Amino acid sequence: MKMTLKINLDAVLDRIYAESAWRAAYRNDVYTLTPDNERMLALKVGQGLNELLARMAGYVTAWNYNPNTLQDNIMLQLRFGGSLPDEGILKAAIIEALAFYALLQFYGERDTCYGTAWRKHRAHVVVLLCRTELPA
């Protein structure tokens, strides 16, 4: 069984901007990430995707990351031996993982909560995959 996930980079960036604005609202010394930082953040999201793909390798048959397209910037083609995971939940977990990876890279030296959040959402993705069977 196959599943193709398509994720818009804007969904990840919106999550990053929201978290950054929330953080900056309570601390005056925090730089707020905005759409002006999009190119830098796109690079960090790409790094996070590479980290995540290493853990998803048994299920991934093809993938693409192109931050220069208008939509569907992240495409993952997954193959399963049995039932499919819930696409919406898996997609949301990947978005959260990628957003927190980028936040960790930007704020990580001063605040460890983003490292914990990255590991939590990364584990969530892996658990969702582990509930299915590997392809034969």
Phi and psi in degrees as a GROMACS rama.xvg file:
@    title "Ramachandran Plot"
@    xaxis  label "Phi"
@    yaxis  label "Psi"
@TYPE xy
-118.855  152.673  LYS-2
-141.575  134.985  MET-3
-114.652  117.422  THR-4
-99.0032  131.297  LEU-5
-121.515  124.149  LYS-6
-124.226  131.15  ILE-7
-81.9247  132.768  ASN-8
-57.2816  -32.1563  LEU-9
-59.112  -33.8285  ASP-10
-64.5512  -39.9925  ALA-11
-69.6967  -45.7936  VAL-12
-63.625  -39.9535  LEU-13
-60.4841  -38.711  ASP-14
-66.171  -39.878  ARG-15
-64.0514  -47.2087  ILE-16
-62.3195  -40.7196  TYR-17
-64.6374  -45.8356  ALA-18
-65.223  -40.7028  GLU-19
-64.7704  -41.2982  SER-20
-66.1164  -40.1344  ALA-21
-62.6309  -44.0048  TRP-22
-64.541  -43.6256  ARG-23
-69.0843  -25.2228  ALA-24
-65.7628  -23.5874  ALA-25
-108.83  -4.16857  TYR-26
-139.269  124.024  ARG-27
-74.3492  -22.0241  ASN-28
-89.1288  7.68168  ASP-29
-99.1473  132.006  VAL-30
-77.0026  130.692  TYR-31
-89.99  126.481  THR-32
-79.4152  131.712  LEU-33
-132.963  175.617  THR-34
-57.5036  -17.8424  PRO-35
-63.752  -21.9909  ASP-36
-96.6126  11.7485  ASN-37
-55.6252  -45.414  GLU-38
-64.086  -43.1179  ARG-39
-63.6502  -44.1735  MET-40
-66.8085  -35.6469  LEU-41
-60.561  -36.9877  ALA-42
-65.1746  -41.9694  LEU-43
-67.3929  -37.2089  LYS-44
-63.9485  -40.1823  VAL-45
-61.6503  -40.3751  GLY-46
-64.3216  -42.0613  GLN-47
-63.3556  -38.8324  GLY-48
-62.2034  -42.0904  LEU-49
-61.3228  -41.4529  ASN-50
-62.7324  -42.8479  GLU-51
-69.1011  -39.4889  LEU-52
-62.4652  -31.8991  LEU-53
-61.8237  -32.1422  ALA-54
-86.6254  -18.7085  ARG-55
-100.378  4.83716  MET-56
-52.39  -36.5187  ALA-57
-66.1246  -18.0659  GLY-58
-107.268  -19.626  TYR-59
-85.7403  123.953  VAL-60
-104.049  -24.7894  THR-61
-159.682  151.313  ALA-62
-153.69  158.352  TRP-63
-151.364  139.873  ASN-64
-131.63  114.556  TYR-65
-133.313  97.8248  ASN-66
-71.5277  -5.15038  PRO-67
-90.8275  -7.40615  ASN-68
-87.7906  162.796  THR-69
-78.4367  -28.9905  LEU-70
-151.504  168.313  GLN-71
51.4498  47.2284  ASP-72
-68.0001  -28.3189  ASN-73
-115.559  123.538  ILE-74
-126.595  126.459  MET-75
-124.466  123.846  LEU-76
-103.784  120.257  GLN-77
-115.852  147.78  LEU-78
-127.25  136.196  ARG-79
-126.285  151.613  PHE-80
-82.8449  -21.3043  GLY-81
-136.912  -130.584  GLY-82
-66.7714  156.321  SER-83
-93.0198  145.49  LEU-84
-72.6284  163.992  PRO-85
-65.4239  119.038  ASP-86
-61.22  -42.9261  GLU-87
-64.5023  -41.6261  GLY-88
-68.832  -42.7284  ILE-89
-62.595  -43.9181  LEU-90
-61.7567  -45.3191  LYS-91
-62.7149  -40.233  ALA-92
-65.2239  -38.8502  ALA-93
-66.9626  -43.2621  ILE-94
-58.817  -47.1341  ILE-95
-61.7937  -45.3282  GLU-96
-59.8208  -46.4959  ALA-97
-66.2536  -39.0638  LEU-98
-64.0059  -45.2032  ALA-99
-72.6302  -27.1583  PHE-100
-63.2797  -46.8706  TYR-101
-63.2591  -41.9019  ALA-102
-63.4743  -39.146  LEU-103
-60.6367  -43.5929  LEU-104
-65.2441  -32.8528  GLN-105
-85.0149  -46.1504  PHE-106
-103.409  -5.41851  TYR-107
-54.2749  -34.2359  GLY-108
-65.3646  -29.3587  GLU-109
-103.614  -14.6631  ARG-110
-147.749  115.753  ASP-111
-85.2729  -5.57952  THR-112
-62.4383  -27.8274  CYS-113
-74.7445  -30.5906  TYR-114
-65.0614  -42.1611  GLY-115
-64.6208  -43.3537  THR-116
-64.4544  -40.6758  ALA-117
-59.925  -48.4021  TRP-118
-64.3673  -37.6655  ARG-119
-63.0702  -49.4142  LYS-120
-72.9085  -32.8493  HIS-121
-62.0449  -44.5291  ARG-122
-64.2833  -36.9047  ALA-123
-60.5909  -43.5514  HIS-124
-60.1599  -46.4021  VAL-125
-64.6501  -41.1955  VAL-126
-63.4787  -40.978  VAL-127
-60.2071  -39.9551  LEU-128
-71.2314  -38.2848  LEU-129
-66.8164  -18.3699  CYS-130
-75.4855  -8.09578  ARG-131
-109.003  178.604  THR-132
-99.962  144.897  GLU-133
-66.7571  149.252  LEU-134
-67.6093  149.96  PRO-135
